[in-house]
Structure formats: C-alpha cells, structure tokens
Amino acid sequence: MTKIEIYKFGGASVKDAESVKNMAIILRNRLRKNMLIVVSAMGKTTNALEKILELRVSNQDISENSSIIKSFHIEICKGLFESGHRIFSQVENYFIQLDKMLDADVTPQNYDESYDQIVSFGELISSRIVMEYLCDQGMVCLWQDARELIMTSSDYRFAAVNWEKTKRNCEQMLRPKLEQFPIVTQGFIGADGKGRTTTLGREGSDFTAAILASSLKAKAVTIWKDVPGVLHVDPKVFSGAKLYEELDYLQAAQMTYYGASVIHPKTIKPLANLKIPLFVKSFLEPDAPGTKIHATGQKNPLPSIILKRKQAMISFRVTDFTFIEERHIHQIYGQLDGLSLRVNMLQTSPVGVTIIVDHQLFKLQKLISSLDKVFSIRYNENLDLLTILNYEEGGWGHLTDGLEILLEQRTRNTIQIVTRNLNPVKEAENG
C-alpha cells in the first residue's frame, strides 16, 4: 500500500492570486496521486468573517463588510482564471449561502454554533479556488468536503474528534480516491452527528492535517508557512529569530501548548503516536530544509520565547474568610471546561486563584456570572503573556524592561510573565 503524503497550506500561502500561483509552482513537481492538500481560508478571511459575526450579534450593518470579503475573493479569481470560468458562479453561490445564514438571528446564546456555520465558508471557498486553479494548470485533482470525513462532537468552535468514525470515513471514502488522484480539502472544519458544520479551534488547519495523517497512517505531513521553519521566537514580534533544524515531538508539543503560533497545539500528539514526521517549510523558499519534528529523544538547547496577546487575567477570592481548597479549584475548572476555556497560566494563594485565559467573546462574562455567587471576582483584559522555555538565567530580563508586570511565575525550565502592552518588537537576545 502506497504511503500518503499530506501538505497543508495556510492563509498566508493563498492570500492573493500571486500566492496561489506560487503554491502551484511548489506543487508542479511534487503533486501526485496519494497526496492530500489541506487548505486554509485565504489571507485574513477568518478574521473578516469573525468581524461580521461581531457586528451581526450587536445588530449592526454588515453589508459593507460582506461586500469586501466577496470582492476580495472575486479579485483573486480574476487574477487566476479567464472570465466566464465556472469558479465565478461557484463563488457567487457560496456567498448566496453565506448571506442566507447571516440573515438568521445571531445571539450570545447561539454565537458558537453560528460561528462555525459562517466562518467555515472561508475554507470552503479557498479550497474550491485552489482545486480549480490546479486543474486549469494541468494538475488534475479532486475536491473533497472535509465535513464528510472528520466527525466531531457538537462542541461548536472547539469540537472533539470522533476518531473511530473519522478513520473509517478516511479509509472508505478518501483512500480509494487518493489511489487515483491528488485531493484538495479544507482545514479547520468537520461535522457533528447531525451534519452541522463544526470547527476544531482557531488556526485548526494544522490539526486537520494531523487528523487525516493519523487516520490514513501517512508517510509525512508538511506545513507550508511564511517563515523558514520553527523559529525560537515569532519574527513578527521579536528580532533575532533562530531556526530549529529539528525538534523532538515532546519539545514541539510543549512549545505549542504555551502558544507558539507556528503549529496548532493539538497537531503533535496524533503524529507522535504513529511516529509520522512533521516538516515545517517556507513557501517562499520551498527547497530550503525547514524544520523536521520527529522522535529525536533529545531536547534542542535553544530557548523558546512565546508571546500570547489578548489575554484575560481573572482572580477568584473566597468570600467567607476561609482558605482555598480543592473543591474551589474544581468549581472553577468545571465552569472552564463547560465553556471550553483553556488555562494558559495558573497561580494559587491561600485565599485565591488567578488564571490567565485567551479572551473569547461572551465567554468571560459567562464564566464570571456562573461563579460570582461563590467568589469575589476581579479581572483585567487585553494583557500579554510572555513564556520563556529552557531559559538561561539573566538572559531574558531586558524583554520586560519598563513594563508593568502583573504576574510572574517560574519553574526550573519555564518563566511566565503577564504584562501590559509588550513592545511589538524587542531583540530576542540580550546585548
């Protein structure tokens, strides 16, 4: 049985017509049967659709924003196809469907479900454009709806994968097609038992690639990014970025857990379980080696500096002059679990618990209202969480010079610092 290879292209790699053409150049000498292409939404489409939802839920006019998104995709098509190509009617049809969904009520109560039905259009449209363009360039491939493959729970925006059903679908529906043609599909999306669209968490296209790789026991996964590979800092935030030539699965998983944005946090586990190597490469320099993530059994000594923005710090204090007990922590985590809020940092004291979570529309308010009868609650929003893994003593203090530090925590290998307004670009290395 021929091993399947999976390529995942993110939004930056298909952000405009020239980027799609570059993607086709990369695939020209690589595309073959038994290859699966996973595509994200184009450019910042997901952000734009999220903005429309925010306007819609507050009963504001969305017509201008909707027109901008549609025009963005039409202009990309004009740069790729001759007038009269069927892609124009296909894209038009997608936006007719999107407009119908936006006509329905969007409320704080049904926001998560509405989010999945609406934001998923970014991947559906993007993958259709990419498939049609590759076929036009003589690279015949098929389009596959990922919602027919990836079965999930109904936990909208953070759906859990039904691995048994997903693997069965991939074997029965996907593998026979891959034995004849390469296939283009969508990242980020799946479907629940009722056929309703679900999403796997923000930036979840990497996870899609890992799900499909695990289900098909793939040979390898390659994620194509706008960076040379996995870097020790985000070059959009810090200068002086250095490349990891290779990483062990465990070290890569730790980096993603703390927020390293180059790979989705859930990506590593299904690949590591089957020892499927993960390559992170640059679509700007496709022949460069990039980073290989596999079972090295060793830790790369280069520190990782990770910044997560838009964080909320929430402090819970008991109100009856008793001390914090395990039952209090269970109460807090029970509500966090119900809201699919993951804790990025936790600190306890005799009388209180402080957590750092990603800011998510409506969820902070729901969390507070569910616990305000038990605890005295205070919170701050729009904070930054700086995490330094495998740090060297004295080699990081300059990163927070002049900043207000609200919370700090360190272990033997990790430092976490909550601040206000970290300077967008700081030198990653001291001196």
N, C-alpha and C positions, 0 to 999 in steps of 0.2 A: 504494500500500500504506500503510495507516494505521500511524503510528508507535506503538509500545507504550511505556507508562509503567510504571515499577516503584516500588512503595512497600515499604519494609522497616520493620517494627515490632519493636523489641527487647523483651527480657523485662520491662523496667520499664513498657512501654506496655500490657502484658497481664498485670500482676501480680495482679489480682483482678477481681471482677465489675464493679466501677465503672470500672476501667481499660478493660475490653473494651467497655463501653457508651460510654466516651469515644472509643475507636477507631472505633466505629460512627458516632458523631456526625461525626467528621472525614471519614469516607468517604461520609456521606449525600449530599452534593452533589458529590462527586468521583469516586465509583465508577462505572465504565462499562466496556463491553467494551474489549478491548485494554489492560486494566490488570491487572498481576500483583502480588499481595500476598505478600510473604515474611515469615514469622512465626518468631520465636524461641521458645524454651521460656519458660514463664510464671514471672515473678519469679526466684527463686533456685533453680529446679528443677534446673538443670545442676549447681550446687554440691551440692545434696542427693543427686543420683544419684552424683556423684563420691565423696561420703562413704560411701554404701552400698558402693561398689566397694572402698574402702579397708578397710572393716570385713570385707567378704567375703573379700578376699585374705589377711587375717590371721585368718580362721576365727572371727570374732566374730558375735554375733547381729545380724541385720539387720531382724528383724520389726517392731520399733518404728519404725525409720526409714522402712521401706517403707510402713507404715500411715499415717505422717504425710504422705508425698507423695501417696498415694492420696486421703486425706481432704481435702488442700489442693485438689486438682482437683475433687473431688465438690462441695465447698462453693462453688467458683466456679460450677459448673454450676447449683447450686441458686439462686444469685443471678441466673442468666440465663434459665433455662428452667423451664417448668411440670413438675411431677412426671409421670413416665411418658414424657417425651420420649426419643427414641431415643438421644440423646447419652449417657445414663447407661449403657446397655448397651454402647455403643461404648467408653466409657472403661473400663468393667469388663473388657471383652475385652482392651484394651491392657495392663491390669495383670496379667491372667492370663498373657499372653505374656511380660511382663517377669519375673514370678515364675518361669516355666519357665527363662528364660535365667539367672536368678540361682541356680537350683538346680545349674547346671553348675559345674565347677571353675574358679575364677579364681586364677591363679598369677602370680608375677612374669614368667614366660616368655610367658604369653598375655594379659598385662594389657592391652596396647594394643588387641588385637582385641576383647577382652571389653568394654573401654571403649566402643568405637564401637557395638557391638551394643546396649549397655544405655543409655548416655547419650542416644542418638538418640531414645529414647521421649519425651523432653521436648518436642521439636519436633513429633513425630507427634501427640501428644495435644493440644498447644496449637493447632496449625493446624486440627485437626478441630473443636475447640470454637469457634474463631473463625468458620470457614466455616458451621457450623450456626447460629450466632447471627446472622450477617449475613443468611442466608436467612430466618430467622424474622422479621427486621426488614424483609423485603420487598426486600432487596438480593441478588437471586438470583446465586449464584456457584458455581463448581465447585471441588472439592478435587483437587489433583494431588500425587502422590508424587514428591518431588524425586529419589528414587533411580532413577526411570525416565528421568530427564533427564540428571543430572550423572554422567558416567562418570569414574572415577578409577583410580589405581594402588591397590595393596594396602598402601600405607604407612599403616597404621592410626594415627589421631589427627592425621596430617599428610599426608593423601592428595594426590597431584598430579593435577590435572585433565587428562583426555584431551579436549583442546579440539575435535578433529575430530569425535569421536563425540558429544560434548555438543552441539555446534552442529547436527549432523544430527538428533539427537533433538528439539531445540527446534523446528527447522523442521518436522519431520514430525509430531510429537506435540502440541506446545504451541501453535504459531501458529494452526492451524485451530480449536482450542478458543477461543483468545483472540479470534478474529474474531467469536465469538458471545456469549461470557460473560467477565466478570472471573474470575480464578482465584486461589485461595489455595494456597500451597505452603510448604514448610519451608526454613528456613535451615540452614546448618551441615553438612548431610548429603549423601552421594552413595552410589554403589555401585561396587564393583570388577567385573572381568570375570566373576567367578563369582556375582555378585549379592549379595555380602556387603556389609552396610552399612559405610560409611566416613565419617569426619568430616574437615573441612577445616582444623582448628586451632581452638583456643579462641576464642570470640567470632566464629566464621566466618560468621555470617549476613549480615554486610555483604558479604563476599566472594561469597556465593551470589548476592546481588542484582547484583553486578558481572558475575559469570559469565553469568547469564541475560540481562543487558542487552547484553553483548558478543555473545552468541550470537544474539540477536534484533535487533541493531542498534537498540536502544531510543532513544526520544526523550530520556529523562532518568531518573535514579534519585533518589528522595527517601528519606533515612533519618530516621525519627522518633525523637527522643530526649527525655530528661527535662531537657535543657539548651537554651538559646536557639539554639545552633548550635555551631560550633567555637570554643572559648574558648582564650585564651592560657595558661591553667592549668586543671587539674581543680578545679572549685569544691568538690568533696568533700574535697580535700586542702589547697588554698590559698584564702585570701580574696582579694578584689580582682580577680576574673576579668573580662577584657575580651573582647568578641566580635570575631572576624574576619568582616567583612561579605562578603569574598570572598578566595579563595586561588587561586594558580596550582597546577596539578596537581603540579609538581615540589616546591614548598614543602610541600604537604599530604603528599606521599609521604615526604618527609624526616621530618616530624613523626610519621607513623605508624611509620616504621622505628625511631625511637628510643623508641616506646612510647606515644604519645598515644592514649588509650583510646577516644576518641570514634569512631574509624574503624579497622576491621581493616587491618593493614599491606598485604595483597595487593589491597585494593579499588581503589586508584587506577589501577594500570597498565592493566588491560583497558578502563577507561573513557577514560583519556587517549589510548590508541591510536586510538580511534574518535571522540575529542572529544565524548563523551557527558557532559553536565554532571551534577554530583552536588550535590544540595541536602541540607543538614543542618538540620532544623527541630524545633521543640518541639511535642510532642503536648499540652502544657499551654497553649500559645499558638499554635494552628495557623495563624493568619492573619499572624503576625509573619514578617518576611522570612527570618530564619535566616542561614545561610552558603551562598554559592554557590562551588563549586570547579570551575574551568574554565580554559581557556588564556588567562590574563591576560598572560603574558610578563613579569610584574613580581613582585618579592618584596614581600610585606607587611612593613613595618618593625617591627611589634610582635613582641617576643621570645616564644619558647615555652618554658615551664618544665614539664618532664615528669618524673614520679616513677614508677619501677617498683619494686614491692615483691617480696619473696620471691625475692631474687637469691642466687646462689651464686658465690663467688669461688674459683677454682681456680688454683693456681700449680704449674707444672711446671718442675723444675730438672734439668739434665743431671747424671749421677752420675759421670762419668769425667773431670771437670776440663777438659772441652773447652768450647767456646763453642756457643751456639745457632746452628744452621744451618737452611737452608730445609727440609732433609729432616725435621728435628724438627717444624717447623710443619706440614708435610704429614702427618706421622704423627698429630698431634693433630687436625687438621681432617678427616682421613679417618674417624676414630672419631666425631667430632661429626656428620659427615654421615650416617654409618650409623645414628646414634641420633636423627636429626632434631632436633639441638640447635643453636639459632642463637646466635651470639656477639653479645652486646649491647655489649661493650667488650673491647678487646684492648690489652695493653701488653707490650712485649718488653724484655729487658735482655740483656747479653752471655751470661748463664748461665741465663736462664729466660724463660718465657712465662706471663703471667697473663691469664685470661679471666673474663668475667662472663657467666653464662647464667641463664635462668629455672630455678627449681627445679622438677623434674619427678620424680614418684615413680618410684623404681628406676633412673632413667637416670643420675643422678650416680654411683651405685655401679657401674653397668656401665661408665661412662667410665673411672673410676679403675682398676677391675680390668683393663681392657684395656690400660692404659698403665703400670701400676705397675712393670713389669719394665724399662721403658726410662727412666722419670723418677722422681725423688723428688717426691712429690705432697703438697701441703697444701691444705686448703680450709676455707672459712667459709660458713655458711648463714644464711638469714634476714636478709639485708642489703638496703639500699635503694640504688638507682641514680638519681641526680638528673642530668638532662640539661638544659642551657640552650642553646637555639639562638638565633642572632642576638643575642647578649648585648651589653649595654653595660658597659664596664669600670667596676667599682666598684658595679654595681647589683644584685649578687646575693649578696655575702658574708654578709649577715645570715641567709640561708636555712640556713646550716650553723653558725651560732653555737652554741658549746657542744657540738658533736657530734664524735665520733671519726671522722676522715676516714682511711679505709684506702687509698684510691687516688684519684688525681686526674689528669686529662688534659685538655689544651685545644689547640684549633686556633684559627685566626683567627676562626671563626664559632661554634665549639661548645666547651662545657665539659661534662665528665662527671666526677661525683664519687660514689664509693662510700662509704657511711656506715652506721653502726648507728642504727636507730630514729629516723628523722627525725620530728620532732614532727608529729602528724597535721594540724594547721592552722597555717600560717605566712602572714603577709602577703606577697603576691607582689611587692609593690613596696617599695623601700627608703624608709624615712621615713614 
